Amino acid sequence: MKKVLTFLLAVLGLNTACSQNFDNYDVKAFAELTADPDVVILDVRKADEFAEGHIAGAILIDQFQSDFAEQVKAKLPKDKVIAIYCRSGRRSANAAGKLADIGYKCVNLKGGILAWKEAGMPVTADTYEVDMFKTRSGKTVTFHALTHASIRIQYDGKEIEIDPVTKLGNKTIDYAAMPKADYLFVTHEHGDHFSQDAIKILTDGKTRFITNQRCAEMYGSGEVMKNGDKLQLADDFTVEAVPAYNYSEGRTQFHPKGRDNGYILTVDGLRIYIAGDTEDIPELSAVKDIDIAFLPCNQPYTMTPGQLVRAAGIIKPKVLFPYHYGQTDLNSIPSLLRNDGIDVRIRHYE
């Protein structure tokens, strides 16, 4: 009976092979595909499997989570190819089918990461979390939470690095494995923001290294921006340097007024505020129309949780990433800002 049913399904064109709505690639083809920075790599395994080793740049969304589809819709753009893998290819095939059903173009890695490793392809154990946003014209901006104050941003084929450091505590960032930066911004001279080694690794002849006066002097080169300066970097990309400093008694020596920068990046209408090391200073009232804000919360050097909540209430970003937080407890922040309509996302930068 089973053979007869299989034969009838095949005759009618209803067998599973004919109805498959995604592509299967072998390791070689998958590697060539994922070399394209516009392709989104999706790992659908569990977090512990991901931590043991994954393909560099992959976004983790566990397909067994009850809100898998909701996470996919929130994180993955529909105008990009989604390259999916799991351990052996079974879970990822299931996920690829689900995503294709809701309008995504998907490619599944045959044999999964087991086949990838067997072919001698590289894996990494980095734990960078990734967030994606759309610009005014529908382009994708991707944020990688590297560590502490170090952020990697990808936009329209461009690489943007914020305060890159090669090593912080027990964590090392392999910048040699990343593309050279088109734009590299440093807020100030402290070692958790300014690393000459990282700058050397990330820069080449096309890189624009933008920083404050002090860091340019220490490194021996760089485009200097002072508080209040604005640069047009491309037709759809501007940067503004804004104040970042301490005002509380006993803290002003950490970040004196007028020395350091925060930056507002505007990419195709999407406004991104990277505060650097600052407290909830009066100048925040001039920081307006922010889509995405990175605010530090690392007392006594930057803000307390209460100061961060006040700062967010002034700026009113659509999405807030507390960063640079060290051992500070951030648990109260989402609930304190719930009535402000701010989407608070806490990422593991440390």
C-alpha positions in Angstrom: 0.0 0.0 0.0 2.8 2.4 0.9 4.5 1.8 -2.5 1.3 2.5 -4.3 0.7 5.7 -2.4 4.3 6.9 -3.1 3.8 6.1 -6.8 0.5 8.0 -6.9 2.1 11.0 -5.2 4.9 11.0 -7.6 2.6 10.8 -10.6 0.5 13.7 -9.3 3.6 15.8 -8.5 2.8 15.9 -4.8 5.9 14.2 -3.4 8.0 16.2 -0.9 11.0 16.6 -3.3 8.8 18.4 -5.9 7.2 20.7 -3.3 10.5 21.7 -1.7 10.7 25.5 -1.6 14.3 26.1 -0.8 17.7 25.1 -2.2 20.2 22.7 -0.8 23.9 23.5 -1.2 27.0 21.4 -0.6 29.8 22.8 1.5 31.7 24.3 -1.4 28.7 26.1 -2.8 27.5 27.2 0.6 31.0 28.7 1.4 31.0 30.6 -1.9 27.5 31.9 -1.2 28.3 33.0 2.4 31.4 34.9 1.2 28.9 37.5 0.0 28.5 40.0 2.8 24.8 40.6 1.7 23.9 37.0 2.6 22.6 36.4 6.1 24.0 33.3 7.8 21.5 31.6 10.2 22.4 29.0 12.8 19.2 27.2 14.0 20.8 25.1 16.7 20.7 25.5 20.5 22.8 28.1 22.3 25.2 25.6 23.8 25.9 24.0 20.3 26.5 27.5 18.9 28.9 28.4 21.7 31.0 25.3 20.9 31.7 26.5 17.4 29.8 28.1 14.5 30.3 29.7 11.1 31.7 33.2 11.5 29.1 35.9 11.3 26.1 33.6 11.9 23.0 34.8 13.7 21.6 32.3 16.2 17.9 31.6 16.4 17.0 28.2 17.9 14.4 26.7 15.7 12.9 24.8 18.7 12.0 28.0 20.4 8.3 28.7 20.5 8.8 32.2 19.1 11.2 31.1 16.3 9.0 32.7 13.5 8.6 35.9 15.4 12.3 36.2 16.0 13.0 35.6 12.4 10.6 38.3 11.3 12.1 40.7 13.8 15.8 40.0 13.0 16.1 38.9 9.3 15.4 41.0 6.3 13.3 39.5 3.5 15.3 41.0 0.7 18.4 39.0 1.6 19.3 35.4 1.0 19.2 33.4 4.2 21.9 30.7 4.4 20.8 28.2 7.0 22.6 25.4 8.8 22.4 23.2 11.9 24.3 20.1 13.1 23.5 17.7 10.3 21.1 19.5 7.9 17.8 18.2 9.2 16.7 21.0 11.5 17.9 23.6 9.1 16.0 22.0 6.2 12.9 22.1 8.4 13.6 25.8 9.2 14.3 26.6 5.6 10.9 25.3 4.6 9.2 27.3 7.3 11.0 30.5 6.3 10.4 30.0 2.6 6.7 29.6 3.4 6.6 33.1 4.8 8.5 34.7 1.9 12.2 34.2 2.6 14.7 33.0 0.0 16.5 30.2 1.8 19.5 28.0 1.1 20.2 24.9 3.4 23.7 23.5 4.0 23.6 19.8 3.2 25.2 17.8 6.0 25.2 20.8 8.3 28.2 22.0 10.3 29.4 18.4 10.6 30.0 18.3 6.8 31.4 21.9 7.0 34.0 20.8 9.6 34.8 17.6 7.8 35.6 19.6 4.7 38.2 21.6 6.7 36.2 24.8 6.7 36.7 27.2 9.6 34.5 27.7 12.6 34.6 30.3 15.4 33.6 30.3 19.1 32.9 34.1 19.2 29.6 35.0 20.9 28.8 38.3 19.1 25.1 39.1 19.0 23.7 40.6 15.9 20.8 43.1 15.3 19.5 44.3 11.9 17.6 47.5 11.0 16.2 49.0 7.9 17.1 52.5 6.6 14.7 54.9 5.0 15.1 53.4 1.5 15.0 49.8 2.8 18.7 49.1 3.0 20.0 46.9 5.9 22.2 48.1 8.7 23.7 45.3 10.8 25.2 45.7 14.3 27.6 43.2 15.9 28.0 43.5 19.7 31.8 42.7 19.9 32.7 43.7 23.4 32.1 46.4 26.0 32.2 49.6 23.8 33.4 47.9 20.6 30.7 47.7 17.9 31.0 46.6 14.3 28.4 48.0 11.8 27.8 46.9 8.2 25.9 49.1 5.8 25.5 48.9 2.0 28.8 46.9 1.6 30.7 49.3 4.0 32.4 48.3 7.2 32.2 50.7 10.2 34.1 50.1 13.4 33.4 51.9 16.7 36.1 52.0 19.5 37.8 48.7 18.4 40.0 47.0 21.0 41.9 43.7 20.4 41.8 42.5 24.0 39.7 43.4 27.1 40.0 41.2 30.1 39.9 37.6 29.0 38.2 38.4 25.7 40.1 38.8 22.5 38.7 40.2 19.3 40.2 38.8 16.0 40.0 41.8 13.8 42.3 40.2 11.3 39.4 37.9 10.4 37.2 40.9 9.6 37.3 43.1 6.5 39.2 46.4 6.6 37.2 49.3 7.9 35.9 51.9 5.5 35.2 54.1 8.5 36.7 53.8 12.0 35.5 56.0 14.9 37.2 56.3 18.3 35.6 58.4 21.0 38.5 58.9 23.4 41.9 57.7 24.6 41.1 55.1 27.4 42.3 51.6 26.7 38.8 50.1 26.5 38.0 52.4 23.6 41.4 53.2 21.9 43.7 50.3 20.8 46.5 51.2 18.4 46.9 47.5 17.5 43.2 47.2 16.5 43.4 50.4 14.4 46.5 49.1 12.6 44.8 45.8 11.8 41.6 47.4 10.5 43.0 50.2 8.5 44.3 50.4 4.9 44.6 53.1 2.3 40.8 53.5 2.0 40.0 53.8 5.7 38.8 57.0 7.2 40.0 57.1 10.8 37.9 59.7 12.7 38.6 60.6 16.3 39.3 63.4 18.8 42.4 65.5 19.0 44.1 63.5 21.8 43.8 60.1 20.0 45.0 61.5 16.7 48.1 62.9 18.5 48.7 59.5 20.2 48.2 57.5 17.1 50.1 59.9 14.8 47.2 60.4 12.3 43.5 60.6 12.0 40.7 63.1 11.1 40.0 65.2 14.1 36.5 66.1 15.1 35.6 68.4 18.0 32.3 68.6 19.8 29.9 70.3 17.4 31.7 69.3 14.2 29.8 67.5 11.3 31.2 65.6 8.4 29.6 64.4 5.1 31.2 61.0 4.6 29.1 59.9 1.6 25.9 61.0 -0.1 23.9 59.1 2.4 26.2 59.1 5.4 27.0 61.9 7.9 28.6 62.0 11.3 28.2 64.6 14.1 30.6 64.8 17.1 28.7 65.6 20.3 29.8 66.2 23.9 30.7 63.3 26.2 31.9 64.0 29.7 31.5 63.6 33.5 29.9 66.3 35.6 29.4 64.6 39.0 31.7 65.6 41.8 34.6 63.2 42.1 34.2 61.9 38.5 35.2 64.8 36.3 38.7 63.6 36.0 37.6 60.5 34.1 36.2 62.3 31.1 36.7 66.1 31.3 34.3 68.3 29.4 35.4 69.2 25.8 38.0 66.4 25.3 36.0 63.4 24.2 33.4 62.7 21.6 30.1 60.9 21.2 28.9 60.4 17.6 25.6 60.6 15.8 25.8 58.6 12.6 23.0 59.2 10.0 22.9 56.5 7.3 20.2 56.8 4.7 18.0 58.5 7.2 18.6 56.1 10.1 20.0 58.0 13.1 22.4 56.2 15.4 23.7 57.8 18.6 26.9 56.3 20.1 27.3 58.1 23.4 30.8 57.1 24.3 31.7 57.7 28.0 29.3 60.3 29.4 26.8 61.0 32.0 23.3 62.4 31.5 24.7 65.8 30.5 22.5 68.9 29.6 23.6 68.7 26.0 21.5 65.5 25.5 18.5 67.8 25.0 20.0 68.6 21.5 20.3 64.9 20.6 17.1 64.4 18.6 15.2 62.1 16.3 17.4 59.1 17.3 16.4 55.6 16.0 19.1 53.6 17.8 21.0 54.7 20.9 24.0 53.1 22.6 24.2 54.5 26.2 26.9 53.6 28.7 26.0 52.3 32.2 29.3 51.7 34.1 29.4 53.7 37.4 31.4 55.6 38.4 33.0 56.2 35.0 29.8 56.8 33.0 26.1 56.6 34.1 24.3 54.9 36.9 21.1 53.0 35.8 19.1 55.9 37.1 21.1 58.4 35.0 20.7 56.1 31.9 16.9 56.0 32.4 16.9 59.8 32.6 19.1 60.1 29.5 16.9 57.8 27.5 13.9 59.8 28.6 15.5 62.9 27.2 16.7 61.4 23.9 13.7 59.1 23.4 15.3 56.6 21.0 13.2 54.0 19.3 15.7 51.3 20.3 18.1 51.5 23.2 21.2 49.3 23.7 22.8 49.8 27.2 26.5 49.1 26.7 29.9 49.6 28.4 28.1 48.2 31.5 30.8 46.0 33.2 29.2 44.4 36.3 26.4 47.0 36.5 23.0 45.4 37.1 20.7 46.4 34.2 17.6 44.4 35.1 15.6 47.4 36.2 16.1 49.4 33.0 13.5 47.8 30.6 10.6 48.1 33.1 11.5 51.7 34.0 11.4 52.7 30.3 8.3 50.6 29.3 6.0 53.5 29.5 8.3 55.6 27.2 7.7 53.2 24.3 11.5 52.5 24.1 12.6 49.0 22.9 15.4 48.2 25.3 17.8 45.4 24.1 20.5 44.2 26.5 23.3 42.5 24.6 26.2 40.5 26.1 29.1 42.8 25.2 31.4 41.8 28.1 
